[in-house]
Amino acid sequence: MTVDAIRLSVDTGLFVLVWLVQVIIYPSFDQIAKEKLNTWHRLYTQKILYFVGPMMFVQSGMIAWQILGDPLIYLADGLLLAGIWINTFLIAIPIHEAIDREKSLKGHLTKLLRVNRWRSWMWTGLFLISLGRVLL
């Protein structure tokens, strides 16, 4: 199995996961009773990390390896990945922390969906690039 094929499997997993979050999980926050939201949200953010964290680190390692091998070919991958990390750690995580602090979705759900939409499109880009490399 080639590095591109292995990376495609990781990119596919993150692509599917981020769109599930965008279309199903985040919108469901609005359906949770306010008195249960804080407990449920903390549980969600802890457990989703077990899935997203390892895949993000594997993806990052693989893209870093590919960039070291051929920086020009994998430049777009690196830029998309940098955008995902910046979006995740500087924007999305602080929004989740605000939800936990305030025990409320007050305006945060709209922000979360908007911020995650950008992440969804960036992971879609990485998935399509990977798919193209494997198929071509």
ABEGO torsion letter per residue (X at the ends): XBAAAAAAAAAAAAAAAAAAAAAAAAAAAAABBAAAAAAAAAAAAAAAAAAAAAAAAAAAAAAAAAAAABAAAAAAAAAAAAAAAAAAAAAAAAAAAAAAAAGBABGAAAAAAAAAAAAAAAAAAAAAAAAAAAAX
